[in-house]
Amino acid sequence: MAIALIALIFVFALALGLLARRGKKMDLEQWAVGRRGFGTAVIFLLMAGEIYTTFTFLGASGYAYGLGAAAFYILAYEPLAYVLGYWVLPPICRYAKLHGLITQADFFAHRFASRELGIAVGLIGVVAMIPYLALQLEGLGLIVEVASGEAIRAHVAILIGTAGLVAYVMASGIRASAWTAFMKDGLLLGIVVFLGVYLPLHAYGGIGPMFHRLAVTHPELLTLHVPQGIVWFVSTVLVSALGFWMWPHAFAYIASACSESVFRRNAAVLPLYQLLMLFILLVGFAAIGIVPGLKNPDLALLAASVAALPGWVMGVVGGAGMLAALVPGSLLLIATATLLAKNGLALTPALGTEPRIAFAARVLVVPVAIIAAAFAIFGSSGIVALLLLGYSYVVQLFPAIVLTFTVRRLVTTPGVFAGLACGVVLVTVLTLTHRHIVQLLPFLPHSLAGLNDGIAALSVNIVALVLVSAVARGRLHAADTEIA
């Protein structure tokens, strides 16, 4: 029964995605940004896709299961991001609409009059999004495998899900994401609220009794502790809030809005929507008593649901979790393929016409999806770890975007290049060597041992950006003086 329900939901979502193209000519602007015609409701659903992904479904509950109070950073950063979006997104939307920009790399290339900078930003975006897309596919595989009672293995589910994702993304682009988002959010929110209330009641007799019991049996889970101390908590909230709108696929729905006021209206509503995240964390805490000793905390929600719910309900849970991967996964796939096509092929004038770019973007969906699927099957590092690594990269774009809208332009193209280079290199070095900034720079206070790598790199990025921009402006002023 569970397999039948999962299959039914998958087929229905696939059909919706394929039908989304009806009556539309799928040129590049239509395929990538919906011809900039999405209103408040559609943008709300696309933005909400950033909340309820497989990271939410598995990673957030798994974090609560394994680390306890540290998981509450998720409740903290997204409301801050929505407040930030109230001020940051409208000018980006206005600028993109005015100049006909489609990708985030287009924005940087146009704003700083540098095609090379656009290429660099596009590369950073692709590097960040491949692991994020792999995260969605990895989560999809886990969800379907457990919900089906292992009748469908994770790698098989990843391959089937990837094939379906490729089909409706190639056919309908961002409209497929919008149409399936309606189905995904309705089903997922119902499941989230149900599990967040039912599982604590089933295992402990209620939410209050659950926390009273955990205070006795697992008191360490209700406090922040090393390495997830207060420095880690604050810096992780900061890097996630600042990086939230810096993902290249976020630029897709920013550019697809019919007006900038859409984002101000959504900024007022989304923090309330975020409260539903609490139910996912409650599931993670409840799972401690239902399925103790899990080796993989990311399975907490699914394992607890299997232990407490009948098989047919697991079919609905599995289907909802699968949609949590497909909708954000489609946005990531569209943005990655468009970046590669528009900011890659456009370097060659003969290949840079819009019809060729549109064709190339659709074709590139296939290899991008294959790489992400391979990453998901063979290169997993844990769901939360993958997401935070991506945030560490994309947050490096934040200073350049925000400062470029100041009244007196504070940044220059060389400064942006220098800042991005320093930030990205430092994140890469810390990640590949498995070292921390305090180990790399031993003169720093030991109290910074929990500092998020993304914030450490961002600090270096800002210093380099400001210093190089000041030098570049000084040279420009000196050259103007000589000419005069």
C-alpha positions as CSV (number, residue, x, y, z in Angstrom):
1,M,0.0,0.0,0.0
2,A,2.8,2.4,0.9
3,I,4.6,1.8,-2.4
4,A,1.3,2.4,-4.4
5,L,0.7,5.7,-2.6
6,I,4.3,6.9,-3.2
7,A,4.1,5.9,-6.9
8,L,0.7,7.7,-7.2
9,I,2.0,10.9,-5.7
10,F,5.1,10.8,-7.9
11,V,3.1,10.2,-11.1
12,F,0.7,13.0,-10.2
13,A,3.5,15.4,-9.5
14,L,5.2,14.5,-12.8
15,A,2.0,15.0,-14.7
16,L,1.5,18.4,-13.1
17,G,5.0,19.4,-14.1
18,L,4.6,18.3,-17.7
19,L,1.2,20.1,-18.0
20,A,2.6,23.3,-16.6
21,R,3.9,24.2,-20.1
22,R,0.5,24.2,-21.8
23,G,-0.1,27.3,-23.9
24,K,3.4,28.7,-23.2
25,K,6.2,29.2,-25.7
26,M,9.2,27.9,-23.7
27,D,11.9,30.4,-24.7
28,L,14.7,31.1,-22.3
29,E,12.9,33.8,-20.3
30,Q,9.7,31.7,-20.0
31,W,11.6,28.6,-19.0
32,A,14.0,30.1,-16.5
33,V,12.0,33.0,-14.9
34,G,8.3,32.5,-16.0
35,R,8.5,35.6,-18.2
36,R,8.6,37.6,-14.9
37,G,4.8,37.2,-14.4
38,F,4.5,35.4,-11.0
39,G,2.3,37.0,-8.4
40,T,2.4,37.0,-4.6
41,A,0.9,33.5,-4.1
42,V,3.2,31.7,-6.6
43,I,6.3,33.5,-5.3
44,F,5.2,32.6,-1.7
45,L,5.2,28.9,-2.7
46,L,8.5,29.1,-4.4
47,M,10.1,30.9,-1.5
48,A,8.5,28.5,0.9
49,G,10.2,25.8,-1.0
50,E,13.4,27.0,0.8
51,I,11.8,26.1,4.1
52,Y,10.4,22.7,3.5
53,T,13.0,20.7,1.6
54,T,14.5,17.3,2.4
55,F,16.8,19.3,4.8
56,T,13.7,20.1,6.8
57,F,12.2,16.7,6.5
58,L,15.3,14.7,7.4
59,G,18.1,17.1,8.4
60,A,16.3,19.3,10.9
61,S,14.6,16.3,12.7
62,G,17.9,14.4,12.6
63,Y,19.8,17.4,14.1
64,A,17.3,17.6,17.0
65,Y,17.6,13.8,17.5
66,G,21.4,13.8,17.5
67,L,22.4,17.3,18.9
68,G,19.3,18.6,20.6
69,A,19.1,22.3,21.3
70,A,21.7,23.1,18.5
71,A,18.9,22.4,16.0
72,F,17.0,25.5,17.1
73,Y,19.4,27.5,15.0
74,I,17.0,26.6,12.2
75,L,14.1,28.5,13.9
76,A,16.4,31.5,14.4
77,Y,17.9,32.2,11.0
78,E,15.0,32.0,8.5
79,P,12.9,34.8,10.2
80,L,16.0,36.9,10.1
81,A,16.5,36.1,6.5
82,Y,12.9,37.2,5.7
83,V,13.4,40.5,7.4
84,L,16.6,41.0,5.4
85,G,14.7,40.0,2.2
86,Y,12.2,42.8,2.8
87,W,15.0,45.3,2.1
88,V,17.3,43.4,-0.2
89,L,15.0,41.6,-2.7
90,P,13.0,44.6,-4.1
91,P,16.0,46.5,-5.5
92,I,17.4,43.3,-7.0
93,C,14.1,42.5,-8.6
94,R,13.7,46.0,-9.9
95,Y,17.3,46.0,-11.3
96,A,16.8,42.5,-12.9
97,K,13.5,43.5,-14.5
98,L,14.9,46.8,-15.8
99,H,17.9,45.2,-17.5
100,G,16.3,41.9,-18.5
101,L,18.6,39.8,-16.3
102,I,18.0,36.1,-15.9
103,T,20.8,34.6,-13.8
104,Q,22.6,35.8,-10.7
105,A,25.8,35.8,-12.8
106,D,24.1,38.2,-15.2
107,F,23.5,40.5,-12.3
108,F,27.1,40.7,-11.2
109,A,28.4,40.9,-14.8
110,H,26.0,43.9,-15.6
111,R,26.2,45.7,-12.2
112,F,30.0,45.6,-12.2
113,A,30.5,45.8,-16.0
114,S,32.6,42.7,-15.9
115,R,31.9,39.5,-17.9
116,E,34.7,37.8,-16.1
117,L,33.1,38.5,-12.7
118,G,29.9,37.0,-14.0
119,I,31.7,33.9,-14.9
120,A,33.4,33.7,-11.5
121,V,30.0,34.1,-9.7
122,G,28.4,31.5,-12.0
123,L,31.2,29.1,-11.1
124,I,30.7,29.7,-7.4
125,G,27.0,29.1,-7.8
126,V,27.4,25.8,-9.6
127,V,29.9,24.6,-7.1
128,A,27.5,25.4,-4.3
129,M,24.4,24.1,-5.9
130,I,25.6,20.6,-7.0
131,P,26.0,19.5,-3.4
132,Y,22.6,21.1,-2.5
133,L,20.9,19.3,-5.4
134,A,22.6,16.1,-4.3
135,L,21.2,16.7,-0.8
136,Q,17.7,16.8,-2.2
137,L,18.2,13.5,-4.1
138,E,19.9,11.8,-1.2
139,G,17.0,12.7,1.0
140,L,14.6,11.5,-1.7
141,G,16.3,8.1,-1.7
142,L,16.3,7.7,2.1
143,I,12.6,8.7,2.3
144,V,11.4,6.3,-0.4
145,E,13.6,3.4,0.9
146,V,12.4,3.6,4.5
147,A,8.7,4.5,3.7
148,S,8.5,1.6,1.3
149,G,9.9,-0.8,3.8
150,E,13.1,-1.1,1.7
151,A,11.1,-2.6,-1.2
152,I,12.6,0.3,-3.2
153,R,16.3,0.8,-2.4
154,A,17.6,4.3,-2.0
155,H,19.8,4.3,-5.2
156,V,16.9,3.1,-7.3
157,A,14.6,5.8,-5.9
158,I,17.3,8.4,-6.6
159,L,17.6,7.2,-10.2
160,I,13.8,7.2,-10.8
161,G,13.4,10.5,-9.1
162,T,16.2,12.1,-11.1
163,A,14.6,10.8,-14.3
164,G,11.3,12.3,-13.4
165,L,12.9,15.6,-12.4
166,V,14.8,15.9,-15.6
167,A,11.7,15.2,-17.7
168,Y,9.5,17.9,-16.2
169,V,12.2,20.4,-15.8
170,M,13.2,20.1,-19.5
171,A,9.6,20.4,-20.5
172,S,8.3,23.2,-18.4
173,G,11.1,24.9,-16.5
174,I,10.2,27.1,-13.5
175,R,6.5,26.7,-14.2
176,A,6.8,23.0,-13.3
177,S,8.3,24.1,-10.0
178,A,5.4,26.5,-9.4
179,W,2.6,24.0,-10.2
180,T,4.1,21.1,-8.1
181,A,4.7,23.5,-5.2
182,F,1.0,23.8,-4.6
183,M,0.7,20.1,-4.2
184,K,3.9,19.7,-2.2
185,D,3.1,22.4,0.4
186,G,-0.5,21.3,1.0
187,L,0.5,17.6,1.6
188,L,3.8,18.3,3.4
189,L,2.3,20.8,5.9
190,G,-0.5,18.4,6.8
191,I,2.1,15.6,7.5
192,V,4.4,17.9,9.4
193,V,1.7,19.1,11.8
194,F,0.3,15.6,12.3
195,L,3.7,14.0,13.1
196,G,4.8,16.9,15.4
197,V,1.6,16.5,17.5
198,Y,1.1,12.7,17.2
199,L,4.6,11.3,17.9
200,P,5.2,13.2,21.2
201,L,1.7,12.2,22.3
202,H,2.3,8.6,21.3
203,A,5.7,8.3,22.9
204,Y,5.5,10.5,26.0
205,G,1.8,11.5,26.5
206,G,2.3,15.0,25.1
207,I,4.9,17.7,24.3
208,G,5.3,19.0,27.8
209,P,5.8,15.5,29.3
210,M,8.3,14.8,26.5
211,F,10.6,17.6,27.5
212,H,10.2,16.9,31.2
213,R,11.3,13.3,30.4
214,L,14.2,14.4,28.2
215,A,15.4,16.8,30.9
216,V,16.0,13.7,33.1
217,T,17.2,11.1,30.6
218,H,19.1,13.4,28.1
219,P,19.8,16.7,29.8
220,E,22.7,17.4,27.5
221,L,20.4,17.6,24.5
222,L,18.6,20.6,26.0
223,T,21.6,22.8,26.3
224,L,24.3,24.1,23.8
225,H,27.6,22.3,24.4
226,V,31.0,22.1,22.7
227,P,31.5,22.1,19.8
228,Q,28.0,23.3,19.2
229,G,28.4,26.2,21.7
230,I,27.1,29.7,21.6
231,V,29.8,30.9,19.1
232,W,28.8,28.1,16.8
233,F,25.1,28.9,17.2
234,V,25.3,32.6,16.6
235,S,27.8,32.3,13.7
236,T,25.8,29.5,12.0
237,V,22.5,31.6,12.3
238,L,24.4,34.6,10.8
239,V,25.9,32.7,7.9
240,S,22.5,31.0,7.1
241,A,20.5,34.3,7.3
242,L,23.0,36.3,5.2
243,G,23.4,33.5,2.7
244,F,19.7,32.6,2.4
245,W,19.0,34.9,-0.6
246,M,22.4,34.4,-2.2
247,W,21.7,31.0,-3.7
248,P,21.6,31.3,-7.5
249,H,18.2,29.5,-7.7
250,A,16.8,32.2,-5.3
251,F,17.6,34.7,-8.0
252,A,15.4,32.8,-10.4
253,Y,12.2,33.5,-8.4
254,I,13.4,37.0,-7.5
255,A,13.6,37.7,-11.3
256,S,10.3,35.9,-12.0
257,A,8.1,38.2,-9.8
258,C,5.7,40.5,-11.5
259,S,6.6,43.4,-9.1
260,E,9.0,44.2,-6.3
261,S,6.1,44.6,-3.8
262,V,5.5,40.8,-3.9
263,F,8.6,40.4,-1.7
264,R,7.4,42.9,0.9
265,R,4.1,41.2,1.2
266,N,5.7,37.8,1.5
267,A,8.2,39.0,4.1
268,A,5.3,39.8,6.4
269,V,3.8,36.3,6.1
270,L,6.8,33.9,5.9
271,P,8.0,34.3,9.5
272,L,4.6,32.9,10.6
273,Y,4.9,30.1,8.2
274,Q,8.3,29.3,9.7
275,L,6.7,28.4,13.0
276,L,5.6,25.2,11.4
277,M,9.3,24.2,11.4
278,L,8.9,23.7,15.2
279,F,6.8,20.6,14.5
280,I,9.7,19.0,12.6
281,L,12.0,19.6,15.6
282,L,9.4,18.1,17.9
283,V,9.5,14.9,15.8
284,G,13.2,14.7,16.2
285,F,12.9,15.0,20.0
286,A,10.1,12.4,20.1
287,A,12.2,10.0,18.1
288,I,14.8,9.8,20.9
289,G,12.3,7.8,22.9
290,I,10.7,5.9,20.0
291,V,13.8,4.7,18.2
292,P,16.9,5.2,20.4
293,G,20.4,4.5,19.2
294,L,20.0,5.3,15.5
295,K,23.4,5.3,13.8
296,N,22.2,7.8,11.1
297,P,20.3,10.6,12.8
298,D,18.9,11.8,9.4
299,L,16.6,8.7,9.6
300,A,15.0,9.9,12.9
301,L,11.7,11.1,11.4
302,L,11.2,8.1,9.1
303,A,12.3,5.5,11.7
304,A,9.9,6.9,14.3
305,S,7.1,7.1,11.8
306,V,7.6,3.5,10.8
307,A,7.6,2.4,14.4
308,A,4.4,4.4,15.3
309,L,2.3,4.5,12.2
310,P,0.5,2.0,9.9
311,G,1.9,1.2,6.5
312,W,-0.5,3.2,4.4
313,V,0.2,6.4,6.4
314,M,3.9,5.8,5.6
315,G,3.0,6.0,2.0
316,V,1.7,9.5,2.5
317,V,4.7,10.5,4.5
318,G,7.0,9.1,1.9
319,G,5.2,10.9,-0.9
320,A,5.3,14.2,1.0
321,G,9.0,13.8,1.6
322,M,9.6,12.9,-2.0
323,L,7.9,16.2,-3.1
324,A,10.1,18.0,-0.6
325,A,13.0,16.9,-2.8
326,L,11.5,17.4,-6.2
327,V,10.3,21.0,-5.9
328,P,13.5,22.7,-4.6
329,G,15.5,20.2,-6.7
330,S,13.8,21.5,-9.8
331,L,14.7,25.1,-9.0
332,L,18.3,24.1,-8.3
333,L,18.5,22.1,-11.6
334,I,17.0,25.0,-13.6
335,A,19.4,27.6,-12.1
336,T,22.5,25.4,-12.5
337,A,21.8,24.6,-16.1
338,T,20.9,28.2,-17.0
339,L,24.1,29.4,-15.4
340,L,26.2,27.0,-17.3
341,A,24.4,27.8,-20.6
342,K,23.9,31.5,-20.4
343,N,27.1,32.4,-18.7
344,G,29.2,29.8,-20.5
345,L,28.1,29.5,-24.1
346,A,27.5,33.3,-24.2
347,L,31.3,33.7,-24.1
348,T,31.4,32.5,-27.8
349,P,29.4,35.0,-29.9
350,A,28.4,32.3,-32.4
351,L,26.7,30.3,-29.7
352,G,25.4,33.2,-27.6
353,T,22.0,33.7,-29.2
354,E,19.1,33.3,-27.0
355,P,17.5,30.3,-28.8
356,R,20.8,28.5,-28.6
357,I,21.2,29.3,-25.0
358,A,17.7,28.1,-24.2
359,F,18.4,24.8,-26.0
360,A,21.7,24.4,-24.3
361,A,20.2,25.0,-20.9
362,R,17.7,22.2,-21.4
363,V,20.3,19.8,-22.7
364,L,22.6,20.6,-19.7
365,V,19.8,19.6,-17.3
366,V,20.8,16.0,-18.1
367,P,24.5,16.0,-17.2
368,V,23.9,18.2,-14.2
369,A,21.3,15.8,-12.8
370,I,23.6,12.8,-13.5
371,I,26.4,14.5,-11.6
372,A,24.2,15.4,-8.6
373,A,22.7,11.9,-8.6
374,A,26.2,10.3,-8.5
375,F,27.2,12.7,-5.7
376,A,24.1,11.6,-3.8
377,I,24.7,7.9,-4.2
378,F,28.5,7.8,-3.8
379,G,29.6,11.0,-2.0
380,S,27.3,11.7,0.9
381,S,28.6,13.7,3.8
382,G,25.4,14.1,5.8
383,I,22.4,16.3,5.0
384,V,23.1,19.2,7.3
385,A,26.8,19.2,6.6
386,L,26.1,19.4,2.8
387,L,23.8,22.4,3.3
388,L,26.1,24.3,5.6
389,L,29.0,23.8,3.1
390,G,26.9,25.3,0.4
391,Y,25.9,28.3,2.6
392,S,29.6,28.9,3.3
393,Y,30.2,29.4,-0.4
394,V,27.2,31.5,-1.4
395,V,27.4,33.8,1.6
396,Q,30.6,35.2,0.1
397,L,28.4,37.0,-2.4
398,F,26.5,38.9,0.2
399,P,28.8,42.0,0.7
400,A,29.1,42.7,-3.0
401,I,25.3,42.6,-3.5
402,V,24.4,44.7,-0.5
403,L,27.1,47.3,-0.8
404,T,26.5,47.8,-4.5
405,F,23.1,49.4,-3.8
406,T,24.5,52.0,-1.4
407,V,24.2,55.7,-2.4
408,R,27.9,56.1,-2.8
409,R,29.3,53.0,-4.5
410,L,31.6,51.5,-1.9
411,V,32.9,48.6,-3.9
412,T,34.8,48.2,-7.1
413,T,35.1,45.3,-9.5
414,P,38.7,44.5,-8.4
415,G,37.5,44.6,-4.8
416,V,34.7,42.2,-5.4
417,F,37.1,39.8,-7.2
418,A,39.6,40.0,-4.3
419,G,36.9,39.5,-1.7
420,L,35.3,36.5,-3.4
421,A,38.7,34.9,-4.1
422,C,39.8,35.2,-0.5
423,G,36.5,33.9,0.9
424,V,36.1,31.0,-1.4
425,V,39.7,29.9,-1.1
426,L,39.5,29.9,2.7
427,V,36.3,27.9,2.7
428,T,37.8,25.4,0.3
429,V,41.0,25.1,2.3
430,L,39.2,24.6,5.6
431,T,36.9,22.0,4.1
432,L,39.5,20.0,2.3
433,T,41.9,19.9,5.2
434,H,39.2,19.4,7.8
435,R,40.8,22.2,9.9
436,H,39.3,25.1,11.7
437,I,40.2,28.8,11.4
438,V,41.7,28.7,14.9
439,Q,44.0,25.8,13.9
440,L,44.9,27.6,10.7
441,L,45.6,30.9,12.5
442,P,46.7,29.9,16.1
443,F,47.0,33.5,17.3
444,L,43.2,33.8,17.3
445,P,41.4,33.4,20.7
446,H,40.5,29.8,21.5
447,S,37.0,31.0,22.2
448,L,36.5,31.2,18.5
449,A,36.9,27.4,18.2
450,G,33.2,27.0,17.3
451,L,33.1,29.8,14.7
452,N,31.4,28.7,11.5
453,D,33.8,28.5,8.6
454,G,31.6,30.6,6.4
455,I,31.7,33.5,8.8
456,A,35.5,33.2,9.1
457,A,35.8,33.3,5.3
458,L,33.2,36.1,5.1
459,S,35.3,38.3,7.5
460,V,38.4,37.9,5.3
461,N,36.3,38.5,2.2
462,I,35.0,41.9,3.6
463,V,38.4,43.0,4.6
464,A,39.9,42.2,1.2
465,L,36.9,43.8,-0.6
466,V,37.1,47.1,1.3
467,L,40.9,47.4,1.1
468,V,41.2,46.6,-2.6
469,S,38.2,48.8,-3.5
470,A,39.8,51.7,-1.6
471,V,43.1,51.2,-3.5
472,A,41.3,50.9,-6.8
473,R,39.3,54.0,-6.2
474,G,42.4,55.9,-5.2
475,R,44.2,54.9,-8.5
476,L,41.1,55.9,-10.5
477,H,41.0,59.3,-8.8
478,A,44.7,59.8,-9.4
479,A,44.3,58.9,-13.1
480,D,41.4,61.3,-13.4
481,T,43.5,64.0,-11.8
482,E,46.3,63.5,-14.2
483,I,44.0,63.7,-17.2
484,A,42.5,66.9,-15.9
